[in-house]
Amino acid sequence: MYFVVHALDRSDATDLRARIRPEHLEYLAGFEVVIAGPLLADDGKMCGSLIVLDVKDRTEAEAFADGDPYAQSGLFAQVSIMAMKPVVGV
């Protein structure tokens, strides 16, 4: 089942994101990620993350989100997880 993890950074987290990014990317490699990438503000700066993953259920999606080094470092001000039914592009 597909889940979308939509996470917005704290306003003061630019340096933290850059510092933790290698750990975050290594973490993603251990999961069935459909697509992932940083969200960008109007000025082009990274301001969050969008991750679509294929996992068994919401419990696995929440465990994924909680275990992400970005989340564990306190990077995010807000995280939402929603189930998704793909219609186009998969």
N, C-alpha and C positions, 0 to 999 in steps of 0.2 A: 504494500500500500504506500502511496506517495504522501509525504508530509512536507510542508513548507515551513522553514524556520526563518522568521523575519526578525532581525535584531538591529536595534539602533544604538550607536555608541554614545557614551557620555560626551559632553561637549569638550571636556579637557583631555580626551583620550588619544589624540593623534600619535604621540610618542609611544604610548603603551601598545597601540595596534601594531606599529612598526616593529617593536621589540619582540612581541609574542607571535608575529606572523609565521615564522618558520615552524614553530611548535603546532600552530593551528593547521597549517598545510599538511604536516606529517600526520596529524590526528585525522584529518579528512580522508587520507589515503586508506584508512582502515575500514571505511564504510562504503555502502552502495550509494554514492552520490550521483544524482542525475545531472545536476548543474549547480554551480555555486560561484559566487563572486561578491566583491564589495559593492555596496550601494554608494552612490556618489551624490554629493551636494551640488547645487547649481554652480559652485565655483570649481567643481571637479575634484574636490578633496573627498577621501573616503569617510563615510559617516555611518556605516553599518554593514551588515552582511545579509545576503539572501542565499539560502541553501535549500535545494529540493532533494530529498533523499527517499530511498525505497527501503522501508523497514516493515516489520510484521504488524506493528500496532503503535498507538500513541505512547504507550509506556516506553517502547524502544526509542521513539523520537525524542521524548523528554529526557531519557538517559543520555542520548547523543548530545542534546543541547547542553545539559548540565555538565557533561564531561569535556566539552570543548575548552581548550586552553584560553580562548578569548573570554568565555564566560567565567571560568575559574579565576582569571586575573582581575575581574571586575570591570572589564571593558564596556559592557553593555548597560545602558540605562533602561532598556526595555526589550523584552523578547516575547514574541508570540509564535505559537505553533498551531498550524491548521492542517487538517487533512485536505487532500487535493485529488480530484478526479480528472486525469488528463483527457483531453479531447483532440487536440491538435499538436503535432510535433513530437510525439513519443512513438 
